[in-house]
Amino acid sequence: MVLLLNQQRAVWLPLRTVTKQVERLMACSGYGAWDIGVHFVDDQRIRHLNKQYRNKDKPTDILSFPFHQIQTPEVDLPRTPTEDERNLGDMFLAMPYIARQCREENDLLPAHLPVLLTHGICHLMGYDHESDTDYEAMRKREFQILNKYYSTI
C-alpha cells in the first residue's frame, strides 16, 4: 500500500496520479506488495530532517528512511516477510526544492518526479551512492526500474 501525505502547499501535486506512479514504480521494482510512505514536505521540514539525521543543516531534494536495516541491497530484505515486515520505509521529498531544481535544469516536474521516486525506492531497498561501486549498482537498478516503468505506460 502506498501512503501518500502532502504536507506542503507550495507546489500543487495531482495526488491520485502520483499515487498510481508510486504503485507502478513499486511493481516495477518487484516490491509491489510492500508498503511505502511518501511524504511531500517543504524546505524547512526537509532541512530539519537533514540536520537531525545526516548532520547537514541545509535542504535537500529527497531523504529516505528504510524500515529494515540493510547491509546488502535487496538481499537483506525478508524473503518471506510477514505482513508487518512488508514495509520498505518512508521517503520525504521537498517539493519547493525540487521545483527550483527543475526550473534551473529546464526539466518538467512530471518528468522528474518518477526519477526521484525511483531513487528513493532504491534507497529504501538498501542501495546508496557512498562509493563509485555503490553508485554504479544503484544507477543500474534505477535504470532497470525506470526502463520497465516507461515501457508499461
Disulfide bonds with the S-S distance in Angstrom:
none
